[in-house]
């Protein structure tokens, strides 16, 4: 309990500027995750689940984006019980942070670490490079926080061979995917498979007291554990992931996986970034006002610091090597090699051999598993040190621990100084950071020297190590504040709160859509307008589309989707396949004509991957230039809600209407009560046929089967929790 209180104090210290209203979450947390949390909360308070978001990028299927957690029971609880969605978001962020630290504490205790050792490692984990560097990426933090819990229950399942522990691991992993980053969800399975292979085929530490194999062969036990993990876990995560698989095709190129070079090279961890193991301040050399190092990688993806004592204890665990410990070290090294992306071939091999790894970028996410593996090894190192205090004749071991600490401290100090020198930074530019490095590493060495010489009692030494770990964590959070929160972002955050609209009715705003959000929340590319319920065109979304990106860069094309006139008519469309070559021809012809014409695509062609459409005919530029320009269609708006659009249009001849809201496979349409196919229009929008005379047009967003998957997910969690409670 004392350790948990200490963790709460450390985490609250890290979030203090936000908790006291002196600063707000920054970057993606303030411009993407925070606003979207408010939208999910608004839906929840109306007793609904979010499906379609009409306020960004001309409409997005938010339920198919796993990072948003639109059906996550955990996120929905925070959304419902909080007094307002923005305080709920901050509570959610801090709760996930604490959840991860508590999980590491329990994992270390499970691995046999003494209470002081688990506290030291958990404190380092709470201030590690993920929680500081990736503080803006709430989905990263969410997935990372579940990781030690998943490993703990999975390892217990392998050791005890009990169904309840296997189901616990599956439920935790499944919940980690609802609101988490998909790349971590996928990579965690690979990590657990490696962990399980080592746990079953490599000798285990005798302290676990595992029963000898009897009925189930070792390979079968691992296969059973992974099968339950994947089966139950997929049932829990199914709403978002089935939604992604069904809705992404035709809406985003990510539905067919990412390009190999882009997936491997995007935000890879520079090998030199492992220098951040020495100091939590090194990654700050990449701040926007400096950008001194590693230009190929985002600032948030370069920090692997996990506490000085964790590094020392992890290395000392290898002084008493077992095959299991060496295996964990090898897995950590493997993940580190994958993290550097194109600098080594391992990430490329995974891309080629394991198709699920083609759906995410950020090779640096593998560093998450390096940090966790360091904590695991440190748990064994702390256990060895604790045993040595009570075992006679163990002075030699403690001397080796002291020697390791002294050696690591000297290397850390040298790395820090040499890194600053390499980028021509003066030590005087960051005196507090230098003081932290000197104090933490020298104090760790001094304490382990006293432990070796038996100058202090084991109890006093343990307390001193915990105190040093607490200082290290608090100091790290103080040094890293600039990547966690910022007072400069507070005005826009406060504007979202004061101008927040909880209404889900778009009708009042009509067809109005602007390119950027209002000035009150900064008229640049961000999603703060979601909180205000104003529609914008250029927003931040992971589900990118090549054609839509070209629209953003072309004022002639995007003006058809802006302002209040966003419905267009033509009776002479051109039917084309949605290919890059055809889009380029369409853009050239539109500029020659001075206005876009109507291009129609068969519904079955929209979801097809580019390779299947590559043999389709290329548009003839002359025929496109001869096509009539789109004509404004003056309609009477009846209902405009996120998943419903109804309006009336009187046509003087048969033709087609272009509705400049995004096309997606689950949109249905009816005209005068008669079902009509929803055609692709001008590569990214929707089109529907109309007849001469009055037309009552209705669009309905209906992702069929979605609520079945939501029911399956929630019932799986409810039944699993009830069964586990009963089994206790």
C-alpha positions in Angstrom: 0.0 0.0 0.0 2.9 2.4 0.8 4.4 1.7 -2.6 1.0 2.4 -4.3 0.7 5.7 -2.5 4.2 6.6 -3.6 3.3 5.8 -7.2 0.2 7.9 -7.0 2.3 10.8 -5.6 4.9 10.5 -8.4 2.3 10.3 -11.1 0.3 13.3 -9.7 3.6 15.2 -9.5 4.2 14.5 -13.2 0.7 15.7 -14.0 0.6 18.6 -11.5 0.6 21.4 -14.0 -2.4 19.9 -15.7 -4.2 19.0 -12.4 -3.8 22.6 -11.2 -4.9 24.2 -14.4 -1.5 25.7 -15.1 -1.0 23.8 -18.4 -2.9 21.4 -20.6 -2.1 18.3 -22.6 -0.1 19.1 -25.7 0.3 18.0 -29.3 -1.8 15.0 -30.2 -3.3 14.8 -26.7 -4.7 18.3 -27.0 -5.5 18.4 -30.7 -6.7 14.8 -31.4 -7.3 12.5 -28.4 -8.8 15.1 -26.1 -11.4 16.4 -28.6 -12.3 12.9 -29.7 -12.7 11.8 -26.1 -15.2 14.6 -25.7 -17.1 13.3 -28.7 -17.3 9.8 -27.4 -18.5 11.2 -24.1 -21.2 13.2 -25.8 -22.5 10.1 -27.6 -22.4 8.2 -24.3 -24.4 10.8 -22.5 -27.0 10.6 -25.3 -27.1 6.8 -24.8 -25.5 6.1 -28.1 -22.2 4.8 -29.5 -20.3 6.8 -32.0 -20.2 5.5 -35.6 -19.7 8.3 -38.1 -18.0 11.6 -37.3 -19.3 14.3 -39.8 -17.1 17.1 -38.3 -13.7 16.2 -39.6 -12.3 15.3 -43.1 -15.8 15.4 -44.6 -16.7 12.5 -42.4 -14.9 9.6 -40.8 -15.9 6.1 -39.6 -14.6 6.7 -36.1 -15.8 3.4 -34.7 -13.4 1.7 -37.1 -10.4 3.5 -35.5 -9.2 1.3 -32.6 -7.2 4.2 -31.0 -10.4 6.2 -30.3 -12.0 3.4 -28.1 -15.5 4.3 -29.1 -16.8 1.0 -27.7 -14.2 0.6 -24.9 -16.0 -0.1 -21.6 -13.1 1.5 -19.7 -13.2 4.7 -21.8 -17.0 4.9 -21.6 -17.0 4.6 -17.8 -14.6 7.6 -17.6 -16.7 9.5 -20.1 -19.9 8.9 -18.2 -18.8 9.5 -14.6 -16.8 12.6 -15.2 -18.4 16.1 -14.6 -17.3 17.2 -18.1 -15.5 15.4 -20.9 -12.2 17.3 -20.6 -11.7 16.6 -16.9 -12.7 13.0 -17.8 -10.0 12.9 -20.4 -7.4 14.0 -17.9 -8.6 11.5 -15.3 -8.5 8.8 -18.0 -4.9 9.7 -18.9 -3.7 9.7 -15.3 -5.6 6.5 -14.4 -4.0 4.6 -17.3 -0.6 5.9 -16.2 -1.1 4.7 -12.7 -2.5 1.4 -14.0 0.7 0.7 -15.9 2.9 1.4 -12.9 0.8 -0.8 -10.6 0.9 -3.6 -13.3 4.7 -3.4 -13.3 4.7 -3.6 -9.5 2.6 -6.7 -9.5 4.6 -8.3 -12.3 7.8 -7.8 -10.4 6.3 -9.3 -7.3 5.1 -12.3 -9.3 8.7 -12.8 -10.6 10.0 -12.9 -7.0 11.3 -9.4 -6.5 11.3 -8.2 -2.9 8.9 -5.4 -2.1 11.6 -2.7 -2.2 12.9 -4.1 -5.6 9.4 -4.0 -7.1 8.9 -0.4 -5.8 12.2 0.7 -7.4 11.3 -0.8 -10.8 7.7 0.4 -10.7 8.9 4.0 -10.0 11.3 3.8 -12.9 8.6 2.5 -15.1 6.2 5.3 -14.1 8.7 7.8 -15.4 10.1 5.9 -18.3 10.5 7.2 -21.8 7.1 6.1 -23.0 5.1 8.0 -20.3 7.3 11.1 -20.8 8.1 11.0 -24.5 4.7 9.6 -25.6 2.6 11.5 -23.2 0.7 13.0 -26.1 -0.1 9.6 -27.6 -2.8 8.4 -25.3 -3.4 5.2 -27.3 0.3 4.4 -26.9 0.1 4.9 -23.1 -3.1 2.9 -22.9 -1.6 -0.1 -24.7 1.7 0.2 -22.8 -0.1 0.3 -19.4 -1.8 -3.0 -20.1 1.4 -4.7 -21.1 2.8 -5.7 -17.7 -0.7 -6.9 -16.7 -0.9 -9.1 -19.8 2.5 -10.6 -19.2 1.8 -11.2 -15.6 -1.4 -13.2 -16.2 0.0 -14.9 -19.3 3.0 -16.1 -17.4 0.9 -17.3 -14.5 -1.2 -19.2 -17.0 1.9 -21.0 -18.4 3.2 -21.8 -14.9 0.0 -23.0 -13.3 -1.7 -24.3 -16.4 -5.1 -23.0 -15.1 -7.8 -21.9 -17.5 -8.8 -18.9 -15.3 -5.3 -17.4 -15.7 -5.4 -17.9 -19.5 -8.8 -16.2 -19.7 -7.5 -13.3 -17.5 -4.6 -12.8 -19.9 -7.0 -12.8 -22.9 -9.4 -10.4 -21.3 -6.6 -8.0 -20.4 -5.1 -8.1 -23.9 -8.5 -7.7 -25.5 -9.3 -4.6 -23.4 -5.8 -3.2 -24.2 -6.8 -3.1 -27.9 -10.0 -1.1 -27.2 -8.5 2.4 -27.3 -4.9 1.2 -27.8 -2.5 1.6 -30.6 -3.0 -1.4 -33.0 0.8 -1.8 -33.6 1.2 -2.6 -29.9 -1.8 -4.9 -29.9 -0.2 -6.9 -32.7 3.4 -6.8 -31.4 2.3 -7.9 -27.9 1.2 -11.3 -29.3 4.6 -11.8 -30.9 6.3 -10.8 -27.5 4.0 -13.2 -25.6 4.8 -16.0 -28.0 8.5 -15.5 -27.5 8.0 -15.2 -23.7 6.0 -18.4 -23.7 8.5 -20.3 -25.8 11.3 -19.3 -23.4 9.2 -20.1 -20.3 8.3 -23.5 -21.5 11.4 -24.7 -23.2 14.0 -22.8 -21.1 14.6 -23.8 -17.5 12.4 -21.8 -15.1 13.6 -20.3 -11.9 12.9 -22.7 -9.1 11.4 -20.0 -6.9 8.2 -20.2 -9.0 7.5 -23.7 -7.7 5.8 -24.8 -10.9 4.5 -28.3 -11.1 6.3 -30.7 -13.4 4.8 -31.4 -16.8 2.2 -34.2 -16.8 -0.8 -34.3 -19.0 -0.3 -31.5 -21.5 2.9 -31.5 -23.6 4.8 -28.3 -23.4 4.1 -27.2 -27.0 0.4 -27.9 -26.5 0.3 -25.8 -23.4 1.7 -22.8 -25.2 -0.5 -23.4 -28.2 -3.6 -23.6 -25.9 -2.6 -20.4 -24.1 -2.1 -18.5 -27.3 -5.3 -19.9 -28.8 -7.4 -18.7 -25.8 -5.6 -15.4 -25.9 -6.4 -14.8 -29.5 -9.9 -16.2 -29.4 -11.2 -14.5 -26.2 -9.1 -11.4 -26.9 -10.4 -11.0 -30.4 -14.0 -11.3 -29.1 -13.3 -8.4 -26.7 -11.6 -6.2 -29.3 -13.9 -7.2 -32.2 -16.0 -4.0 -32.5 -13.1 -1.8 -33.6 -11.1 -4.4 -35.5 -14.0 -5.9 -37.4 -15.0 -2.4 -38.1 -11.6 -1.5 -39.4 -11.5 -4.6 -41.7 -14.9 -3.9 -43.1 -14.9 0.0 -43.3 -11.3 0.7 -44.2 -11.4 -0.6 -47.8 -12.2 2.2 -50.1 -11.9 4.8 -47.3 -8.2 4.5 -46.5 -5.2 3.0 -48.1 -4.3 1.5 -44.7 -7.0 -1.2 -45.2 -4.5 -3.1 -47.5 -1.4 -2.7 -45.2 1.4 -0.1 -45.5 4.1 0.2 -48.0 7.2 -1.8 -46.8 9.6 1.1 -46.8 7.1 3.4 -45.1 6.2 0.8 -42.4 9.8 0.0 -41.6 11.4 3.5 -41.9 8.7 5.7 -40.4 9.8 6.9 -37.0 12.4 4.2 -36.5 14.5 4.5 -33.3 18.0 5.8 -34.2 20.6 3.4 -32.8 22.3 6.4 -31.1 19.0 7.0 -29.2 19.9 4.2 -26.8 22.1 6.8 -25.3 18.8 8.0 -23.6 19.3 5.0 -21.2 21.9 7.2 -19.5 19.9 10.4 -19.1 16.2 11.4 -19.4 17.3 14.7 -20.8 19.1 13.6 -24.0 15.9 13.1 -26.0 15.0 16.8 -25.4 17.8 17.7 -27.8 15.2 17.0 -30.4 12.7 19.7 -29.2 11.3 22.0 -31.9 13.6 24.9 -30.9 16.7 22.6 -31.1 16.3 19.6 -33.5 20.0 18.9 -33.0 19.8 15.1 -33.3 18.0 12.3 -35.1 16.1 14.4 -37.7 14.5 11.2 -39.2 12.5 10.4 -36.0 9.8 12.2 -34.0 10.8 13.5 -30.6 8.3 11.3 -28.9 9.8 8.1 -30.3 13.4 8.4 -29.1 13.4 8.0 -25.3 14.1 4.6 -23.7 15.1 5.8 -20.2 13.6 3.6 -17.5 15.4 4.6 -14.3 19.1 4.3 -13.4 18.5 1.6 -10.7 16.4 -0.5 -13.1 19.3 -0.5 -15.6 21.8 -1.5 -12.8 19.6 -4.2 -11.4 18.9 -5.6 -14.9 22.6 -5.9 -15.6 23.3 -7.5 -12.2 20.7 -10.2 -13.0 23.0 -11.4 -15.6 25.8 -11.9 -13.1 23.9 -15.0 -12.0 22.7 -16.1 -15.4 20.2 -18.8 -16.1 19.0 -19.8 -19.5 15.7 -18.1 -18.8 17.3 -14.8 -18.0 19.5 -15.0 -21.0 16.4 -15.7 -23.1 14.7 -12.5 -21.7 17.9 -10.5 -22.5 17.9 -12.0 -26.0 14.2 -11.1 -26.5 15.0 -7.5 -25.4 17.9 -7.4 -27.8 15.7 -8.7 -30.6 13.1 -6.0 -29.9 15.8 -3.4 -29.8 17.0 -4.5 -33.2 13.5 -4.3 -34.6 13.1 -0.8 -33.1 15.9 0.6 -35.2 13.9 -0.2 -38.4 15.9 0.0 -41.6 19.2 0.2 -39.7 19.0 -3.6 -39.3 17.1 -6.2 -41.3 15.0 -7.7 -38.5 12.0 -5.3 -38.8 11.9 -6.0 -42.6 11.9 -9.7 -42.0 8.9 -9.4 -39.7 7.1 -7.3 -42.3 7.7 -10.1 -44.9 7.0 -13.1 -42.7 4.2 -11.8 -40.5 1.5 -10.0 -42.5 -0.2 -8.4 -39.4 3.0 -6.4 -38.9 2.4 -4.6 -42.2 -0.5 -2.6 -40.8 1.5 -0.3 -38.5 4.5 2.0 -38.7 6.6 3.4 -35.9 9.3 0.7 -35.7 10.3 2.5 -32.5 7.3 1.0 -30.7 9.4 -2.1 -30.2 11.3 -0.1 -27.6 8.3 -0.6 -25.3 9.3 -4.3 -25.0 12.9 -3.4 -24.3 11.7 -1.2 -21.4 9.5 -4.0 -20.0 12.2 -6.6 -20.5 14.6 -4.4 -18.5 12.1 -4.3 -15.7 11.7 -8.1 -15.8 15.5 -8.6 -15.5 15.7 -6.0 -12.8 13.1 -7.9 -10.8 15.5 -10.9 -10.8 18.5 -8.7 -10.0 16.7 -7.2 -7.0 15.8 -10.6 -5.8 19.4 -11.8 -6.0 20.6 -8.7 -4.1 18.0 -9.2 -1.4 19.0 -12.8 -1.0 22.7 -11.8 -0.7 21.9 -9.6 2.3 20.8 -12.7 4.2 23.2 -15.3 2.8 26.5 -15.8 4.5 29.6 -15.4 2.4 27.8 -13.3 -0.3 30.2 -10.3 -0.1 31.8 -11.3 -3.4 28.4 -11.1 -5.2 27.7 -7.7 -3.7 31.1 -6.5 -4.7 30.3 -7.5 -8.3 27.0 -5.6 -8.1 28.9 -2.5 -6.9 31.4 -3.0 -9.7 28.6 -3.2 -12.3 27.0 -0.1 -10.8 30.2 1.9 -10.9 31.0 0.8 -14.5 27.5 1.6 -15.7 27.6 5.0 -13.9 30.9 5.9 -15.6 29.5 4.9 -19.0 26.3 6.8 -18.4 28.2 10.0 -17.5 30.5 9.6 -20.5 27.6 9.1 -22.9 25.8 12.1 -21.6 28.8 14.4 -22.0 29.8 13.0 -25.4 26.2 13.3 -26.7 26.1 17.0 -25.7 29.5 17.6 -27.2 28.5 15.8 -30.5 25.6 18.3 -31.0 27.6 21.2 -29.8 25.5 21.8 -26.7 27.1 23.2 -23.6 26.7 21.4 -20.3 25.8 24.7 -18.8 22.7 24.9 -21.0 21.0 22.2 -18.8 22.5 22.4 -15.3 19.6 20.6 -13.6 19.7 17.7 -16.1 23.5 17.3 -15.5 23.0 17.5 -11.7 20.3 14.7 -12.0 22.7 12.4 -14.0 25.5 13.0 -11.5 23.4 12.6 -8.4 21.4 9.6 -9.5 24.3 7.5 -10.9 26.8 8.4 -8.1 24.2 7.8 -5.4 23.3 4.4 -6.8 27.0 3.5 -6.9 27.5 4.8 -3.3 24.6 2.9 -1.9 25.7 -0.4 -3.5 29.2 0.2 -2.2 27.8 0.5 1.3 25.7 -2.6 0.8 28.9 -4.5 -0.3 30.8 -3.3 2.7 27.9 -4.0 5.0 28.1 -0.4 6.4 24.3 -0.1 6.5 21.7 -2.6 7.3 19.8 -4.3 4.5 16.6 -2.5 5.6 18.2 0.9 5.5 19.8 0.2 2.1 16.5 -0.9 0.7 14.8 2.2 1.9 17.6 4.4 0.5 17.3 2.7 -2.9 13.5 3.3 -3.0 14.1 6.9 -2.0 16.6 7.3 -4.8 14.3 5.7 -7.3 11.5 8.1 -6.2 13.9 11.1 -6.6 15.0 9.7 -10.0 11.4 9.4 -11.2 10.3 12.8 -9.9 13.4 14.5 -11.3 12.8 12.8 -14.7 9.2 14.0 -14.8 10.4 17.5 -13.9 13.0 17.5 -16.7 10.5 16.1 -19.2 7.6 18.5 -18.5 7.9 20.2 -21.9 6.8 17.0 -23.7 4.0 16.2 -21.3 2.1 19.5 -20.9 2.5 23.2 -21.8 0.9 26.4 -20.6 1.0 27.8 -24.1 -1.6 25.3 -25.2 -3.9 26.2 -22.4 -5.9 28.9 -24.2 -7.0 26.5 -26.9 -7.8 23.8 -24.3 -9.9 26.3 -22.3 -11.7 27.4 -25.5 -12.7 23.8 -26.2 -14.1 23.6 -22.7 -16.0 26.9 -22.7 -17.3 26.5 -26.2 -18.0 22.8 -26.0 -21.3 21.7 -27.6 -22.7 18.4 -26.5 -25.3 18.4 -29.3 -25.1 15.6 -31.9 -27.5 17.4 -34.3 -25.7 18.8 -37.3 -28.9 20.3 -38.8 -28.5 23.6 -37.0 -25.1 24.2 -38.6 -26.5 23.2 -42.0 -24.0 22.6 -44.8 -21.4 25.0 -43.4 -17.9 23.6 -43.5 -14.6 25.4 -43.2 -11.1 24.4 -44.2 -9.6 24.8 -40.8 -11.1 25.1 -37.3 -12.1 28.5 -35.8 -9.4 30.9 -34.6 -10.5 30.3 -31.0 -9.0 26.8 -31.1 -6.2 27.8 -33.6 -7.0 27.8 -37.3 -4.5 25.2 -38.2 -4.8 21.5 -38.8 -6.2 20.1 -35.6 -9.4 18.4 -34.4 -10.4 20.8 -31.7 -13.4 21.8 -33.7 -14.9 18.4 -32.8 -15.6 19.8 -29.3 -17.3 22.8 -30.8 -19.3 20.7 -33.3 -18.2 22.8 -36.3 -17.3 21.0 -39.5 -13.8 21.3 -41.0 -12.2 19.8 -44.1 -8.5 19.5 -43.2 -8.2 17.5 -40.0 -5.8 15.0 -38.4 -6.8 11.4 -39.0 -4.8 8.1 -39.1 -7.1 6.7 -41.7 -5.5 8.6 -44.6 -6.6 8.5 -48.2 -4.3 9.4 -51.1 -7.1 11.1 -53.1 -8.3 13.1 -50.2 -4.7 14.3 -49.5 -4.6 15.6 -53.0 -7.9 17.4 -52.4 -6.4 19.2 -49.4 -3.6 20.5 -51.6 -5.8 21.7 -54.5 -8.0 24.7 -53.8 -9.9 24.3 -57.0 -11.1 20.8 -56.0 -11.6 21.3 -52.3 -13.8 24.4 -52.7 -16.6 22.1 -53.9 -16.7 20.6 -50.3 -16.4 23.9 -48.4 -18.8 26.7 -47.5 -22.6 26.2 -47.6 -23.0 25.0 -51.2 -21.8 21.4 -51.0 -24.4 19.5 -53.2 -23.8 19.4 -56.9 -25.7 18.1 -60.0 -24.7 16.7 -63.3 -26.6 14.8 -66.0 -23.4 13.9 -68.0 -21.0 12.2 -65.6 -17.9 10.3 -66.6 -17.6 6.7 -65.3 -14.0 5.9 -64.2 -12.2 3.5 -61.9 -10.7 5.3 -58.8 -7.0 5.1 -59.8 -4.1 7.5 -59.4 -3.8 8.0 -63.1 -7.5 8.8 -63.4 -7.4 11.2 -60.5 -4.5 13.1 -62.1 -6.4 13.3 -65.4 -9.5 14.5 -63.5 -7.4 17.2 -61.7 -5.8 18.5 -64.9 -9.2 18.6 -66.7 -10.8 20.4 -63.8 -8.2 23.1 -63.9 -8.5 23.4 -67.7 -12.3 23.7 -67.3 -12.0 26.0 -64.3 -14.3 23.7 -62.2 -14.6 20.0 -61.5 -16.9 17.8 -63.5 -18.7 14.7 -62.1 -16.8 11.5 -62.0 -18.7 8.4 -60.9 -17.4 5.1 -59.6 -19.2 1.8 -59.3 -19.7 0.9 -55.6 -17.8 -2.4 -56.1 -14.8 -0.6 -57.4 -14.4 1.7 -54.4 -13.1 -0.9 -52.0 -10.8 -2.6 -54.4 -7.0 -2.4 -53.8 -5.1 -0.4 -56.4 -3.5 -3.5 -57.9 -6.9 -4.8 -59.0 -7.8 -1.6 -60.7 -4.4 -1.1 -62.4 -5.7 -2.7 -65.6 -8.7 -0.4 -65.9 -8.7 2.1 -68.8 -7.1 5.5 -68.2 -9.3 8.5 -68.6 -9.0 10.4 -71.9 -8.1 14.0 -71.1 -9.9 15.5 -74.1 -13.2 13.8 -73.2 -12.9 14.9 -69.6 -12.3 18.5 -70.7 -15.4 18.3 -72.8 -17.5 17.3 -69.8 -19.8 19.9 -68.2 -18.8 21.4 -64.9 -20.8 20.6 -61.8 -23.8 22.7 -61.2 -24.9 23.8 -57.7 -27.9 21.9 -56.5 -30.2 23.9 -54.3 -31.7 21.5 -51.7 -33.9 21.8 -48.7 -32.2 20.2 -45.7 -34.5 18.1 -43.5 -32.3 16.2 -41.1 -28.5 16.2 -40.8 -27.2 14.0 -38.0 -24.0 12.0 -37.8 -25.5 8.8 -39.2 -28.4 10.3 -41.1 -28.8 12.8 -43.9 -32.2 13.8 -45.4 -32.9 16.5 -47.9 -35.3 17.4 -50.8 -34.2 18.3 -54.3 -36.3 19.2 -57.3 -34.6 18.2 -60.5 -35.4 19.6 -64.0 -34.0 16.4 -65.6 -32.6 13.0 -64.7 -29.1 13.0 -63.4 -26.9 12.5 -60.4 -26.2 14.4 -57.2 -22.7 14.7 -55.7 -22.8 15.0 -51.9 -19.4 16.1 -50.7 -19.4 13.9 -47.6 -17.1 11.0 -47.7 -18.0 7.7 -49.2 -17.8 4.6 -47.0 -19.1 1.1 -47.7 -21.8 1.2 -45.0 -23.7 4.2 -46.4 -27.1 3.3 -47.7 -29.4 5.6 -49.8 -33.0 5.8 -50.8 -34.7 8.2 -53.2 -38.5 8.6 -52.8 -38.5 5.5 -50.6 -36.7 3.4 -53.2 -33.3 2.0 -52.4 -30.5 3.4 -54.6 -26.8 2.4 -54.7 -24.4 4.8 -53.1 -21.9 5.5 -55.9 -18.4 6.8 -55.4 -18.2 10.4 -56.6 -15.1 12.4 -57.6 -12.9 9.7 -55.9 -13.8 10.3 -52.3 -17.4 11.6 -52.0 -20.9 10.1 -52.4 -23.2 10.2 -55.3 -26.8 9.1 -56.0 -29.1 9.0 -59.0 -32.1 11.3 -59.1 -35.0 11.6 -61.5 -36.8 14.6 -62.9 -39.2 16.2 -60.4 -39.2 16.0 -56.6 -36.7 13.8 -54.9 -36.7 12.9 -51.2 -33.1 11.7 -50.6 -32.1 9.9 -47.5 -28.6 8.6 -46.5 -28.2 6.2 -43.6 -25.0 5.0 -42.2 -25.6 1.4 -41.2 -22.5 -0.7 -40.5 -24.3 -4.0 -40.4 -23.4 -6.4 -37.7 -21.6 -3.7 -35.6 -23.9 -3.9 -32.6 -23.6 -7.7 -32.7 -19.8 -7.3 -32.2 -20.3 -4.7 -29.5 -22.7 -7.1 -27.7 -20.2 -10.0 -28.1 -17.4 -7.8 -26.8 -19.3 -6.6 -23.7 -20.8 -9.9 -23.0 -17.4 -11.6 -23.2 -16.0 -9.1 -20.7 -19.0 -9.4 -18.4 -19.2 -13.2 -18.5 -15.4 -13.5 -18.1 -15.3 -11.2 -15.0 -18.4 -12.9 -13.5 -16.9 -16.4 -14.0 -13.5 -15.4 -12.7 -15.2 -13.9 -9.6 -17.2 -17.0 -9.0 -14.2 -19.2 -9.5 -12.4 -17.4 -6.7 
